[in-house]
Amino acid sequence: MKSRTLRVGLVQQPCSEDRETNLYYSALNIREAAADGAELVLLQELHSGVYFCQSEDPARFDQAEPIPGPTTQALSELAQELGIVIVGSVFERRASGLYHNTAVVLEKDGSLAGIYRKMHIPDDPGYYEKYYFTPGDLGFTPIDTSVGRLGVLVCWDQWYPEAARLMAMAGAEILLYPTAIGWDERAEPDEQLRQRDAWVTIQRSHAIANGVPVVACNRVGHEPDPTGQTPGINFWGYSFICGQQGEILAQAPEDDPTFLVAEVDLGRNEQVRRAWPYLRDRRIDAYADLLRRYRD
């Protein structure tokens, strides 16, 4: 079993309505991560602007862009300059009236290696994503890059073990989650901690159940509700990188903009799966009911 070390980075930042400033700070931190040896850098969900899904506003569709488009062009130039792979996030305008929440993967040479369209779309107070985003239609398909086969998923996808499993079953060597999640200020402190711990735990469990590293990149800072009906969202940061057995390799604080870099060994996937052969022991003959909504 050969070692295949990969230095992975992520950028955790607050965002404003100023797209150019957001991209400037993303690029600044990507450069810092690359200077620290990162070969792959993950950005948070919808990193070029605020999390606009706190309300339903038709004017927000004006922010959507095609792929390729301005954001992919900026990330492409940066990836080529630094010689790294970058995973970004775009509010994709696919056609008139058809929009997606889309992750984009830029290769070291600046080419577009692939995209992933968010599959699970939430619709909860403060997270009105079904108004904006059409569910993805590309399935759970990893993206091949020069640094490995990437299983890219987006935010709400992170709560579904089925998504992580299908990526792993298609050969994903590492799972990456750009995300935007935080607290409602009205929640009790104990409940806030339970929510954040659940967010960390479920993603660490994906690493354990599939024998692959996981990278989760979240935003930080307070973003007000534009309608004034709620206190807004305090994004809890806490971005992290963990190994194949869920061990935390690097973790960001809950309230500071920062970048993280950690080394993962993709060659260890084989070692861990030999010791914990979950894929071997799956009872695929007994799982048919997973295609049902509920077992009444």
C-alpha positions as CSV (number, residue, x, y, z in Angstrom):
1,M,0.0,0.0,0.0
2,K,1.7,3.2,-1.2
3,S,1.4,6.5,0.6
4,R,-0.4,9.2,-1.5
5,T,-0.1,12.4,0.5
6,L,-2.2,15.4,-0.4
7,R,-2.1,18.8,1.3
8,V,-5.7,20.0,1.4
9,G,-6.8,23.6,2.3
10,L,-10.0,25.4,2.9
11,V,-11.0,29.1,3.3
12,Q,-13.5,30.2,6.0
13,Q,-14.6,33.8,5.6
14,P,-17.5,36.2,6.2
15,C,-19.3,37.6,3.1
16,S,-20.9,40.9,2.2
17,E,-23.0,42.1,-0.7
18,D,-19.8,43.3,-2.4
19,R,-18.9,40.4,-4.7
20,E,-15.5,41.7,-5.7
21,T,-14.4,42.1,-2.1
22,N,-15.6,38.6,-1.3
23,L,-13.6,37.2,-4.2
24,Y,-10.6,39.3,-3.2
25,Y,-10.5,37.8,0.3
26,S,-11.1,34.3,-1.1
27,A,-8.2,34.7,-3.5
28,L,-6.0,36.2,-0.7
29,N,-6.6,33.1,1.5
30,I,-6.2,30.7,-1.4
31,R,-2.8,32.2,-2.0
32,E,-1.9,31.8,1.7
33,A,-3.0,28.2,1.6
34,A,-1.1,27.5,-1.6
35,A,2.0,29.1,0.0
36,D,1.6,26.6,2.9
37,G,1.7,23.7,0.4
38,A,-2.0,23.2,-0.4
39,E,-2.6,21.3,-3.6
40,L,-6.4,21.4,-3.3
41,V,-8.4,24.3,-1.8
42,L,-12.1,24.2,-1.0
43,L,-14.2,27.4,-0.7
44,Q,-17.5,27.7,1.2
45,E,-20.9,27.5,-0.3
46,L,-22.0,30.6,-2.3
47,H,-18.7,32.4,-1.3
48,S,-19.1,35.3,-3.7
49,G,-22.0,36.9,-1.8
50,V,-24.2,36.8,1.3
51,Y,-26.4,33.8,1.9
52,F,-29.5,35.3,0.2
53,C,-31.8,32.4,0.9
54,Q,-33.0,33.9,4.2
55,S,-35.8,35.4,2.2
56,E,-37.6,35.0,-1.1
57,D,-36.6,37.9,-3.4
58,P,-37.0,37.6,-7.2
59,A,-34.3,40.3,-7.6
60,R,-31.7,37.8,-6.3
61,F,-31.9,35.8,-9.5
62,D,-30.0,38.7,-11.1
63,Q,-26.9,37.4,-9.2
64,A,-26.9,34.1,-10.9
65,E,-24.3,33.4,-13.6
66,P,-23.6,30.9,-16.3
67,I,-20.8,28.2,-16.1
68,P,-18.3,29.1,-17.5
69,G,-18.8,32.7,-16.2
70,P,-17.2,35.4,-14.1
71,T,-16.6,33.3,-10.9
72,T,-15.2,30.3,-12.8
73,Q,-13.0,32.6,-14.8
74,A,-11.5,34.2,-11.7
75,L,-11.0,30.8,-10.0
76,S,-9.6,29.4,-13.3
77,E,-6.9,32.1,-13.5
78,L,-6.0,31.6,-9.9
79,A,-5.8,27.8,-10.2
80,Q,-3.5,28.1,-13.3
81,E,-1.3,30.8,-11.6
82,L,-0.8,28.8,-8.4
83,G,-0.9,25.3,-10.0
84,I,-3.5,24.0,-7.6
85,V,-7.0,22.5,-7.8
86,I,-9.8,24.8,-6.5
87,V,-13.3,23.8,-5.6
88,G,-15.7,26.9,-5.7
89,S,-19.4,27.5,-5.5
90,V,-21.7,29.3,-8.0
91,F,-25.3,30.4,-8.1
92,E,-25.7,28.9,-11.6
93,R,-28.0,30.3,-14.2
94,R,-28.6,27.3,-16.5
95,A,-31.4,28.9,-18.5
96,S,-34.2,31.4,-18.0
97,G,-36.0,30.4,-14.9
98,L,-33.7,27.5,-14.2
99,Y,-31.0,27.9,-11.5
100,H,-28.8,25.6,-9.5
101,N,-26.6,25.7,-6.4
102,T,-23.4,24.4,-8.1
103,A,-19.9,23.4,-7.1
104,V,-17.2,23.9,-9.7
105,V,-13.8,22.2,-9.8
106,L,-11.0,24.0,-11.5
107,E,-7.9,22.0,-12.5
108,K,-4.3,23.1,-12.1
109,D,-4.2,24.3,-15.7
110,G,-7.3,26.4,-15.2
111,S,-9.6,24.1,-17.1
112,L,-13.0,23.2,-15.7
113,A,-12.7,19.6,-14.4
114,G,-16.3,19.2,-13.7
115,I,-19.4,20.5,-11.8
116,Y,-21.8,19.1,-9.1
117,R,-25.3,20.4,-8.7
118,K,-26.7,20.3,-5.2
119,M,-29.1,17.4,-4.9
120,H,-30.8,17.9,-1.5
121,I,-32.5,21.3,-1.4
122,P,-33.8,22.5,2.0
123,D,-36.8,24.7,2.7
124,D,-36.9,25.9,6.3
125,P,-37.2,29.2,8.0
126,G,-34.1,31.2,7.0
127,Y,-33.1,28.6,4.4
128,Y,-35.6,29.1,1.6
129,E,-33.5,27.3,-1.0
130,K,-36.3,25.6,-2.9
131,Y,-37.4,29.1,-4.2
132,Y,-34.0,29.6,-5.8
133,F,-32.5,26.2,-6.7
134,T,-33.6,23.4,-8.9
135,P,-32.5,20.0,-7.5
136,G,-29.4,18.7,-9.2
137,D,-29.7,16.3,-12.1
138,L,-26.1,15.0,-12.4
139,G,-26.4,12.5,-9.6
140,F,-23.7,11.6,-7.1
141,T,-20.8,11.5,-9.6
142,P,-17.1,12.1,-8.5
143,I,-14.9,14.5,-10.4
144,D,-11.5,13.3,-11.6
145,T,-8.6,15.7,-11.1
146,S,-4.8,15.6,-11.1
147,V,-4.9,15.3,-7.3
148,G,-7.5,12.5,-7.1
149,R,-11.1,11.6,-7.6
150,L,-13.2,14.2,-5.7
151,G,-16.6,13.5,-4.2
152,V,-18.0,17.0,-4.1
153,L,-21.3,17.5,-2.3
154,V,-23.0,20.7,-1.0
155,C,-24.3,21.8,2.4
156,W,-27.7,20.0,3.0
157,D,-26.2,17.0,1.2
158,Q,-24.0,16.6,4.2
159,W,-26.8,15.2,6.4
160,Y,-27.4,12.3,4.0
161,P,-25.3,9.1,4.4
162,E,-26.7,7.9,1.1
163,A,-25.0,10.7,-0.8
164,A,-21.6,10.1,0.8
165,R,-22.0,6.3,0.2
166,L,-22.9,6.7,-3.5
167,M,-19.9,9.0,-4.0
168,A,-17.6,6.4,-2.3
169,M,-19.1,3.6,-4.3
170,A,-18.2,5.5,-7.5
171,G,-14.6,5.7,-6.4
172,A,-14.4,9.1,-4.6
173,E,-11.1,9.2,-2.7
174,I,-12.1,12.2,-0.6
175,L,-15.4,14.0,0.2
176,L,-15.7,17.8,0.1
177,Y,-18.6,19.8,1.5
178,P,-18.9,23.6,0.8
179,T,-21.5,24.7,3.3
180,A,-23.4,27.7,4.8
181,I,-24.9,26.9,8.2
182,G,-25.3,28.7,11.5
183,W,-27.4,29.5,14.5
184,D,-30.6,31.3,15.0
185,E,-29.8,33.7,17.8
186,R,-33.1,32.9,19.5
187,A,-32.0,29.3,20.2
188,E,-30.7,28.4,23.7
189,P,-26.9,28.1,24.0
190,D,-27.1,24.4,24.7
191,E,-29.3,23.8,21.6
192,Q,-26.8,25.8,19.5
193,L,-24.0,23.5,20.7
194,R,-26.0,20.4,20.0
195,Q,-26.7,21.6,16.4
196,R,-23.0,22.3,15.7
197,D,-21.9,19.1,17.3
198,A,-24.4,17.2,15.2
199,W,-23.0,18.9,12.0
200,V,-19.5,17.9,12.9
201,T,-20.5,14.4,13.9
202,I,-22.5,13.5,10.8
203,Q,-19.7,14.5,8.5
204,R,-17.0,12.7,10.5
205,S,-19.3,9.6,10.3
206,H,-19.2,9.8,6.5
207,A,-15.4,9.6,6.7
208,I,-15.7,6.6,9.0
209,A,-18.4,4.7,7.1
210,N,-16.6,5.1,3.8
211,G,-13.0,5.1,4.7
212,V,-12.1,8.4,3.1
213,P,-11.0,11.8,4.4
214,V,-13.6,14.6,4.6
215,V,-13.2,18.4,4.2
216,A,-16.0,20.7,5.4
217,C,-15.8,24.4,4.7
218,N,-18.3,26.8,6.4
219,R,-18.7,30.5,6.5
220,V,-18.5,32.8,9.6
221,G,-20.1,36.1,10.6
222,H,-23.5,37.5,11.2
223,E,-25.8,38.0,8.2
224,P,-29.1,39.9,8.9
225,D,-32.5,38.8,7.6
226,P,-33.2,41.4,4.9
227,T,-36.9,41.3,5.8
228,G,-36.3,42.0,9.5
229,Q,-38.6,39.2,10.5
230,T,-35.8,37.2,12.2
231,P,-32.5,38.1,13.9
232,G,-30.7,36.6,10.9
233,I,-28.0,33.9,11.0
234,N,-24.8,33.6,12.9
235,F,-22.7,31.3,10.8
236,W,-20.7,29.1,13.1
237,G,-17.5,28.5,11.1
238,Y,-15.8,25.5,12.7
239,S,-14.6,24.3,9.3
240,F,-12.5,21.1,9.5
241,I,-10.5,18.4,7.8
242,C,-10.7,14.9,9.1
243,G,-9.1,11.6,8.2
244,Q,-10.5,8.2,7.2
245,Q,-11.5,7.3,10.8
246,G,-13.0,10.6,11.6
247,E,-9.9,11.9,13.4
248,I,-9.8,15.7,13.3
249,L,-6.6,16.9,11.5
250,A,-7.4,20.6,11.5
251,Q,-10.3,22.7,12.8
252,A,-11.1,26.4,12.5
253,P,-12.6,28.5,15.3
254,E,-16.3,29.4,15.2
255,D,-15.9,33.2,14.7
256,D,-12.7,34.0,12.8
257,P,-11.9,34.2,9.1
258,T,-9.0,31.9,8.4
259,F,-7.6,29.2,6.2
260,L,-6.7,25.7,7.1
261,V,-4.2,23.3,5.6
262,A,-3.7,19.7,6.5
263,E,-2.1,16.6,5.0
264,V,-4.2,13.6,4.2
265,D,-2.9,10.3,2.9
266,L,-5.2,9.0,0.2
267,G,-3.2,5.8,0.1
268,R,-4.5,5.1,3.6
269,N,-8.0,4.6,2.2
270,E,-6.9,1.1,1.2
271,Q,-5.4,0.3,4.6
272,V,-8.5,1.5,6.5
273,R,-10.9,-0.4,4.3
274,R,-9.0,-3.6,4.7
275,A,-9.4,-3.3,8.5
276,W,-13.0,-2.1,8.3
277,P,-14.5,-3.6,5.2
278,Y,-17.9,-2.0,5.2
279,L,-18.2,-2.1,1.5
280,R,-17.6,-5.8,1.5
281,D,-20.2,-6.6,4.1
282,R,-23.1,-4.4,2.9
283,R,-26.3,-6.4,2.4
284,I,-27.3,-5.0,-0.9
285,D,-29.8,-7.8,-1.3
286,A,-31.8,-6.4,1.8
287,Y,-31.8,-2.7,1.1
288,A,-34.6,-2.4,-1.5
289,D,-36.8,-0.5,0.9
290,L,-34.3,2.4,0.9
291,L,-36.0,3.4,-2.3
292,R,-39.2,4.0,-0.4
293,R,-40.0,7.3,1.3
294,Y,-41.0,5.5,4.5
295,R,-41.8,2.0,5.6
296,D,-45.4,2.3,6.6
